[in-house]
């Protein structure tokens, strides 16, 4: 298993555990809560959105425009060789 796969799995498992924790804490009376309001707010407002951004980056698939900003893919080695050979032949004829 690759490091990328391990990281991705850990991130998703941690997110699932955080969601379960928030549900449990939300059901508790404030006097019985295990986490204070500031910690819960930090998890909901900062940690979860940051994790969502990381997960979105992991799942990102580039579009053709991202790969080829000019709109056309780069030349293959065969195309480069053919063009260079044609140029060479034109120079020596």
Backbone torsions as a table, in degrees:
resi	resn	phi	psi	omega
1	UNK	NA	133.4	-177.8
2	UNK	-76.2	160.3	177.2
3	UNK	-61.0	-36.6	178.5
4	UNK	-60.3	-45.3	-179.5
5	UNK	-65.3	-41.5	178.5
6	UNK	-62.8	-46.9	-179.9
7	UNK	-61.4	-45.0	-179.9
8	UNK	-60.1	-43.3	178.8
9	UNK	-65.1	-44.7	179.1
10	UNK	-61.0	-43.2	-179.6
11	UNK	-61.6	-45.8	-178.7
12	UNK	-68.3	-37.6	176.8
13	UNK	-65.9	-42.3	178.5
14	UNK	-63.8	-40.8	179.0
15	UNK	-62.9	-41.6	178.4
16	UNK	-61.8	-42.9	179.1
17	UNK	-65.3	-39.4	176.7
18	UNK	-62.7	-43.4	178.4
19	UNK	-60.6	-43.4	178.4
20	UNK	-63.8	-40.7	177.8
21	UNK	-61.4	-44.4	-179.9
22	UNK	-64.5	-37.3	177.4
23	UNK	-65.4	-46.2	179.1
24	UNK	-60.6	-47.0	-179.0
25	UNK	-64.5	-34.4	179.2
26	UNK	-67.2	-24.9	179.9
27	UNK	-84.3	-17.7	-177.3
28	UNK	-81.8	148.6	171.2
29	UNK	-67.2	148.8	-176.5
30	UNK	-57.9	-28.9	179.0
31	UNK	-76.8	-18.5	-179.6
32	UNK	-102.8	1.8	-176.3
33	UNK	-65.3	143.5	177.6
34	UNK	-90.0	-24.6	178.3
35	UNK	-117.4	141.9	179.4
36	UNK	-77.3	168.2	-176.1
37	UNK	-61.9	-37.6	-178.3
38	UNK	-64.1	-40.7	179.3
39	UNK	-66.7	-44.6	178.1
40	UNK	-61.6	-42.0	178.9
41	UNK	-63.9	-40.5	179.3
42	UNK	-64.2	-39.8	178.0
43	UNK	-63.6	-48.0	-176.1
44	UNK	-71.5	-37.4	-173.4
45	UNK	-91.2	-25.2	-174.6
46	UNK	-120.6	-52.4	-173.9
47	UNK	-67.8	-48.9	-178.1
48	UNK	-64.9	-44.9	176.1
49	UNK	-61.5	-36.9	178.0
50	UNK	-65.8	-40.9	178.1
51	UNK	-65.2	-37.3	176.9
52	UNK	-62.3	-39.3	178.7
53	UNK	-65.3	-42.3	178.8
54	UNK	-64.2	-43.5	179.8
55	UNK	-63.4	-39.9	177.8
56	UNK	-64.2	-37.8	178.2
57	UNK	-66.6	-36.4	178.6
58	UNK	-67.5	-33.8	-177.5
59	UNK	-90.0	-3.8	-174.7
60	UNK	-63.7	133.4	175.1
61	UNK	-119.9	122.9	-177.2
62	UNK	-68.8	143.9	174.9
63	UNK	-85.4	171.8	176.7
64	UNK	-60.6	-36.6	179.6
65	UNK	-65.9	-36.6	176.4
66	UNK	-65.5	-39.8	-177.5
67	UNK	-76.3	-37.7	-175.5
68	UNK	-129.3	82.6	-175.8
69	UNK	-55.0	-29.5	178.2
70	UNK	-78.9	-9.6	178.2
71	UNK	97.9	-13.3	-178.1
72	UNK	-122.9	135.9	179.9
73	UNK	-66.2	155.7	179.2
74	UNK	-65.4	165.0	-178.9
75	UNK	-73.8	147.9	173.6
76	UNK	-78.0	167.6	177.2
77	UNK	-60.6	-38.7	179.5
78	UNK	-63.9	-42.7	179.0
79	UNK	-64.7	-41.4	179.0
80	UNK	-64.3	-42.8	179.8
81	UNK	-64.1	-44.9	179.9
82	UNK	-62.0	-42.5	179.8
83	UNK	-65.8	-42.1	179.6
84	UNK	-65.6	-40.3	178.8
85	UNK	-65.1	-42.2	179.2
86	UNK	-63.3	-41.1	178.6
87	UNK	-64.3	-44.2	179.5
88	UNK	-60.1	-46.1	-179.7
89	UNK	-64.4	-37.4	179.4
90	UNK	-66.4	-35.4	-179.8
91	UNK	-71.4	-26.4	-174.9
92	UNK	-106.2	9.3	176.5
93	UNK	-104.3	NA	NA
